[in-house]
């Protein structure tokens, strides 16, 4: 029989549960930086595992030396990127007027006027086409110094974050057997084998996936540099790097990269004849970027991704598309890793399901 006391106890338990959940979320919010460090360290661990195994099995390094060597390789790559980009940014900062907001405003208005003049020459109503763009003349560009100060502040804290990530990654790589043994003690015996098998396969497939992603971005980066260098675009390496990073976002990223490259190309040609120089060069850059995307979408991306996670290219396309509809850009980025995890777990725990058998036959 349900009494008032039973109802009151149930309400109190529900309130207590909600309070505990709220406290847990608040705690996670407060330590979000630590969670980001852990996530980045886990990503580096997945990328570093194949390197660690190669050093241990092929070169006969002991565990500690192999771990230090792997982290040293990561560190040298980061230092290489910094030494590559920082001098270029500093060298071009004066010519690009990064801190001169009046110059930036003048440059943008000059570009808009050139486009408007070109449209009028071809009997196109520039006022209608550029009615929203013309509002840029009324924008306040004073936010740019504040943005740069924020960037500098972020860079200053980068060192601490990098040290923390490397410290965590070191132990993730060095003591992975210890973590495995600890996990075995926490898992109930009835579920130990499928869970450990799932973790092993997930680690293997995601390591291959992230290495494949780096390889794909590297190919796109080199092709972008070639396109930009052919047409003499200043800061080709920096632009190519930014556009290559945007390729992490499937399908939408390359489009944003093309628009970014077009805008930077037009800005770099301010002062030149718009119809004879700026517009043709921008079109050539766009065509070059689209050719790179054709190569990436039809050759490198399907081959690398399908082989790294043992999935059909069409399967990957549909997964990314569905994830994009459900969760936007973030969903598109994490779609393939998350789908891979679900496939592995499904195969271990529901091996007799017909659908799971079909999508996991290559795992």
SVG drawing of the C-alpha trace seen along z (x, -y; Angstrom):
<svg xmlns="http://www.w3.org/2000/svg" viewBox="-2 -54 68 69">
<polyline fill="none" stroke="black" stroke-width="0.4" points="0.0,0.0 1.3,-3.4 1.4,-5.8 2.2,-9.4 5.5,-8.5 6.4,-6.3 5.6,-9.1 7.6,-11.6 10.6,-9.3 10.3,-8.8 10.2,-12.6 13.2,-13.1 15.2,-10.4 14.3,-12.0 15.4,-15.4 18.6,-13.9 19.4,-12.2 18.8,-15.5 21.0,-17.4 23.8,-14.8 23.6,-14.9 23.6,-18.8 26.7,-18.7 28.4,-16.2 27.7,-18.4 28.9,-21.5 32.1,-19.7 32.7,-18.6 32.1,-22.1 34.7,-23.4 37.3,-21.0 36.6,-21.2 40.2,-22.2 41.4,-19.0 38.8,-17.0 40.1,-18.7 43.7,-17.8 42.6,-14.2 40.8,-14.1 43.8,-15.5 46.2,-13.1 43.9,-10.2 44.0,-11.3 47.8,-11.5 47.9,-8.1 45.8,-6.6 48.1,-8.2 51.2,-7.3 50.4,-3.6 51.5,-2.4 54.7,-4.4 55.3,-2.9 54.7,0.6 57.1,0.1 59.9,-1.2 59.4,1.7 59.0,4.6 61.2,3.5 63.9,1.4 63.8,3.3 63.4,0.2 62.4,0.8 59.0,-0.6 60.3,-3.8 62.7,-4.7 60.0,-4.0 57.5,-6.2 60.1,-9.1 61.0,-8.7 57.3,-8.9 56.6,-12.0 59.9,-13.6 58.6,-13.1 55.3,-14.8 57.2,-17.6 59.5,-18.1 56.5,-18.2 54.9,-20.9 58.1,-22.9 58.5,-22.6 55.0,-24.0 55.6,-26.9 59.0,-27.7 57.4,-27.6 54.4,-29.8 55.4,-32.3 58.2,-33.9 56.0,-34.1 53.2,-35.8 55.6,-38.2 57.3,-39.0 53.9,-39.7 52.2,-41.4 53.3,-44.9 52.3,-44.5 49.0,-43.0 48.3,-45.9 47.2,-43.5 47.0,-46.2 45.9,-49.0 42.1,-48.9 41.7,-51.9 43.9,-50.3 41.8,-47.1 38.6,-49.0 40.0,-50.9 41.2,-47.7 37.8,-46.0 36.0,-49.0 38.4,-49.2 37.8,-45.6 34.0,-46.2 34.3,-49.2 36.3,-47.2 33.7,-44.5 30.9,-47.0 32.6,-48.7 33.1,-45.4 29.4,-44.5 28.3,-47.9 30.5,-47.4 28.6,-44.2 25.2,-45.8 24.5,-44.2 22.9,-46.3 25.7,-46.4 23.4,-48.0 21.2,-45.0 24.0,-42.5 26.1,-44.2 23.3,-45.8 24.4,-43.6 28.1,-43.8 28.0,-47.6 27.1,-47.6 30.8,-46.6 31.6,-50.3 29.6,-50.9 31.3,-48.0 33.4,-48.8 36.8,-47.2 38.2,-48.1 37.4,-44.6 40.5,-43.3 43.1,-44.4 41.0,-42.8 40.8,-39.6 44.6,-39.7 45.1,-40.2 42.9,-37.2 44.9,-35.1 48.2,-36.2 46.7,-35.3 45.7,-31.9 49.2,-31.3 50.8,-32.2 48.7,-29.5 49.4,-27.0 52.7,-26.1 51.1,-24.9 48.4,-23.0 51.0,-21.3 53.1,-20.3 50.0,-18.8 48.9,-16.9 52.4,-15.5 52.7,-14.4 49.3,-12.6 50.2,-11.1 53.5,-9.8 51.7,-7.7 48.9,-6.6 51.6,-5.2 54.1,-3.9 51.6,-2.3 48.9,-1.1 49.4,2.5 48.9,1.3 45.7,-0.5 44.5,2.7 45.1,4.8 43.4,2.2 40.4,2.2 40.2,6.0 39.8,5.8 36.9,3.4 35.0,5.3 32.7,8.1 34.0,11.5 31.0,12.2 31.7,9.2 35.4,9.1 36.3,10.8 33.9,8.9 34.7,5.5 38.5,6.1 38.2,7.3 36.1,4.2 38.7,1.9 41.5,3.6 39.7,3.4 38.6,-0.2 42.2,-1.2 43.5,0.5 40.8,-1.0 40.9,-4.5 44.7,-4.6 44.5,-3.7 41.7,-6.3 43.6,-9.2 46.8,-8.3 44.8,-8.1 43.2,-11.5 46.6,-13.0 47.8,-11.5 44.8,-12.8 45.2,-16.3 48.9,-16.1 48.1,-15.3 45.5,-18.1 48.0,-20.5 50.7,-19.8 48.2,-20.1 46.9,-23.4 50.5,-24.7 51.1,-23.8 48.0,-25.6 48.7,-28.7 52.4,-28.8 51.7,-28.4 49.6,-31.6 52.0,-33.5 49.7,-34.0 51.6,-35.4 51.7,-33.3 50.8,-30.2 51.9,-27.9 49.8,-29.5 46.7,-29.7 47.2,-26.1 47.6,-24.9 44.4,-26.8 42.4,-25.4 43.8,-21.9 42.7,-22.0 39.2,-23.0 39.0,-19.6 38.5,-18.0 34.9,-19.1 33.6,-16.7 32.0,-18.2 31.4,-21.7 35.1,-22.3 36.4,-22.2 33.7,-24.7 34.7,-27.1 38.3,-26.6 37.6,-27.6 35.8,-30.7 38.6,-31.6 41.2,-31.1 39.2,-33.3 38.8,-36.1 42.6,-36.1 43.5,-36.0 41.4,-39.1 42.8,-40.9 46.4,-40.0 45.7,-41.6 44.3,-44.9 45.5,-47.8 45.8,-45.6 43.3,-45.8 40.2,-43.9 39.0,-42.6 42.5,-41.8 44.3,-40.5 42.3,-40.0 39.2,-38.2 41.0,-35.8 43.5,-34.8 40.7,-34.2 38.9,-32.0 42.0,-30.1 42.6,-29.5 39.0,-28.3 39.3,-25.9 42.6,-24.6 41.0,-24.1 38.0,-22.2 40.5,-20.0 42.2,-19.2 38.8,-18.3 38.0,-16.1 41.2,-14.2 40.6,-14.1 37.0,-13.0 37.4,-10.4 40.9,-9.0 42.7,-9.7 39.7,-10.1 37.7,-7.0 40.8,-4.8 42.4,-6.0 39.2,-6.1 37.6,-2.9 40.7,-0.9 41.5,-2.5 38.1,-1.8 37.2,1.2 34.0,-0.5 32.7,-1.0 33.0,-4.6 29.2,-4.8 28.7,-3.6 31.0,-6.4 29.2,-9.0 25.8,-8.0 27.0,-8.0 28.5,-11.5 25.4,-12.8 23.1,-11.5 25.3,-12.8 25.3,-16.2 21.5,-16.3 21.4,-15.2 24.2,-17.2 25.6,-19.6 29.3,-20.2 30.4,-18.6 28.4,-15.4 30.1,-15.3 33.6,-15.5 33.0,-12.7 30.7,-10.6 33.3,-8.1 35.1,-7.5 31.8,-7.1 30.4,-4.9 33.5,-2.7 33.1,-2.4 29.5,-1.4 30.3,1.2 33.0,2.9 30.7,2.9 27.8,4.3 29.9,7.1 31.2,8.1 27.9,8.0 25.3,8.7 27.2,11.0 24.0,12.8 22.1,9.7 21.8,9.8 22.3,6.0 25.3,6.0 26.7,9.0 26.4,7.0 28.0,3.8 30.8,5.5 31.8,8.3 35.2,6.6 36.1,6.0"/>
</svg>
